[in-house]
Amino acid sequence: MPDVRRALAGITGLSLGFTLAAWAAAAEPAPVAPAAAAAPAAASVPGPAPATAPPGAAVLDPGPDPGAALRAYHAALAQRRLDASTQLSTEKLRALIQSAEAQLGMGRRDEAIAILAGVVEAPRFAPLKTLDEGRAAVFTLGDALGRAGAYPMARAYLLRLIQSSPLDSWYRRAVSRLVDFGLAGGEPEQILVDLSGLAAGPEEPWAGDVAYLHGVLWERMGKSREALQSYAQVNARSRFWAQANYRAGLIEVDQRQFPQGEQHFCKVADPKQTPKLAPLFGGNAFFQVRDLARLALGRVAHEQYRFDDARYYYHLVPGDSERLPEALYESATSRYEAKDYAAAHRLLNELRALDRPHPYADEVWILDAYIDLGECQFPRADAKLSEFLRRYEPVLEAARRLESDPRALSVLVDGGQSTDARGALGVGLPAEVTELLVGSIRVDPTYGRVTRQLVELDRELSGLDSASAELADLGTRLQDPDAVKPRPATPIANTAADRLRELGQQTAALRRLLREASLGQSVAAPELQLVKQDLSRIEAETAQLEAATQPPRPSAAENGSPGAPADGSLDQLLLGDALEASGLSSGARALRAQLAERRSQLAQEALGRLERRLTRLVRRARAGRIETVLGRKQALELEVEALSQGYLPPGAVDSLEAARYLGDDEEYWPFDGEDWDDEYVGGEGLP
């Protein structure tokens, strides 16, 4: 049965993949500090301080064996003589590793795990596990598991590599990858325990990485002094030297210790103070953090009203940096506060010339107009403020309406500029307004992370459905090799799963509406009753669809019958995985409903922030227009006074824009050089 052997080899890592799907779906990445976007973040660790072990006492507890289920499959395959009997060569293993790395490069983590999991836990892998190719396979498998969010399993595989000499390259790579997973939120305390007993000199690169992980965890727990001590231990060979100094500077500035904070920022921002090895080991992330450090220096100088220093530091941000729009806007703000209006205008012109999308577009309108006010360019300022109000007042009005209508907000975010999304608001929104609303919501990093998790979960659900179908097919083939069901060339859309997702979104929207009604918001009683009826109908349809999509579970009598598969047999393993797939599918759908609810909450919060910011800016725009009227009036008074006192020549009257002195019912006709009698009122009878 060669076809069965190939199919079984393809899903040898099925139990591993199912566990991965559950952990990857439930994983919540740690929040990133707003001012340290380029520095990796760690999860918030409540409770006691990070555990450490005494030097020399390596504590390597990989926990449960992740390969037990895979070895059970191999034993069952060998019992039926379906396991691969040929010896695994280094060339074949090298080709498998390259294939897995190619899948990782395309973002196909599950495929990479499936390629390597069945090989690493196979009996024929044992002779190769100590070779360079074998250690590479273990590292790549652990790396793929960690990228997918299965941190405990990744840790178990990577700890296998930390058993040899620290001079081994795979040893160092495994330690570095464990630090990365700890920073991403994957059991950071346990990883610190695992790495605390490893012998390392102070100049070891990964020793600095571990110190940085310590500092991040201390900072997350609010222990600034301990965090600073850990950051001071990060050496220049560490990948995180720049991040450590930048975070240390943030802590000092937060405590109003500006000179100390500037010293830390200058170490990163000034090439003369930066160790020569730091950029080499830090890679591209080092230069991203350098741009952040220069921005931080400019902000500290701005905070202390050292406007010239701030302009210098902002100028250090290079032209190819993604932080350049931020630097130009903040530099223009500092020049405006220093009353250097010409330089402020030049900086804003540079920002416009970049032609890049940036989150300061609305702020730039107001700043530009207020710079014109400072230069007494009242007509130009009024024109800019009027255009701002024309552009953003509809956005503010739509945001206020969406805040009281969560369903319309959900439809708008999901549908973008579709007709349904615009119709959910009761009127058609211009494309410009819709783009600004949706963009302000999607720019939120937490919202983007939850959205990516929803997409990932949908992909895992699709994989679970495919795995369940393949398990059923394999069970049939094992019982009767000739009973092969025809399979379509292309996968058929799972309409039941799509309908379940749609019903889940509707249920979440109706429950939010009921919660708002219970909080005292205005919802009429007849409408509330209709909402309850709709919710009951949707819940009944959801329960019916879930029951219809669940595979039949074997009864106890069937499990105990003489014909039931024996424990540890291939049939029993396939049956257990089928039950596990069913349970994971139900849990994943429930988790998806929770993630959808969380995404709606984040969209609501982002919309609230947009409404508050636009309210502030619209008020400033309206106040600025009042200033333009008052400024024109004051300019006119000064001109009239200058004329009356003889400071201006009589010929200057024609240069004072005489048309602006007329009322709404008057016209201005400039003098053409000739006077006609009929142009004078009352002069008709003159000779």
URPE-V228650 format. One record per pair of residues at least 4 apart in sequence whose C-alpha atoms are under 6 Angstrom apart, sorted by the first residue. I is the first residue (numbers start at 1). GAP is how many residues later the second one is. Records with the same first field share a line. If there is no record, write none. Layout:
BEGIN
I: GAP + GAP
END
This chain:
BEGIN
5: 77
8: 4
12: 106
13: 4 + 57 + 101 + 104 + 105
20: 4 + 130
21: 4
23: 4 + 127
24: 124 + 125
25: 432
30: 12 + 13 + 155
32: 9
38: 251
39: 204
41: 142
42: 141 + 142 + 143
43: 142
44: 176
50: 139
51: 142
52: 141 + 144
53: 143 + 144
55: 142
56: 141
57: 140
58: 139 + 140
59: 135
60: 134
62: 94
76: 493 + 494
77: 4 + 5 + 6
78: 4 + 5
90: 4
100: 12
103: 5 + 9
104: 4 + 5
109: 35
113: 4
120: 5
128: 6
129: 5 + 6
139: 4
142: 12 + 15 + 16
145: 5 + 9
146: 4 + 5 + 8
151: 4 + 35
155: 4
158: 16
161: 10
162: 9
166: 5
170: 4
181: 5
182: 4 + 5 + 6
192: 4
205: 32 + 33
208: 26 + 27 + 30
209: 29
211: 19 + 23
212: 19
215: 12 + 15 + 16
218: 5 + 9
219: 4 + 5 + 8
228: 20
231: 13
234: 7
236: 5 + 42
237: 44
239: 42 + 43
240: 4
242: 26 + 44
245: 19
246: 19
249: 12 + 15 + 16
250: 4
252: 5 + 9
253: 4 + 5 + 8
262: 4
265: 28
266: 4
267: 6 + 7
268: 6 + 22
269: 21 + 24 + 25
278: 4
279: 4 + 7
282: 4
291: 26
294: 19
298: 12 + 15 + 16
299: 4
301: 5 + 9
302: 4 + 5 + 8
307: 27
311: 20
314: 13
327: 4
328: 19
332: 12 + 15
335: 5 + 9
336: 4 + 5 + 8
341: 30
360: 4
364: 4
369: 12 + 15
372: 5 + 9
373: 4 + 5
378: 250
382: 4 + 243
385: 236
388: 4
389: 4
395: 38
396: 215
399: 212
402: 7
407: 102
408: 16 + 17
411: 4 + 10
412: 4 + 9
415: 6
419: 4
422: 6 + 7
423: 4 + 5
435: 4
439: 4
441: 162 + 165
447: 155
453: 4
477: 4
504: 89
516: 5
517: 4 + 6
557: 4
559: 5
565: 6 + 7
577: 4
584: 4
611: 4
614: 4
620: 4
627: 4
642: 5 + 6
643: 4 + 5
659: 9
662: 4
END
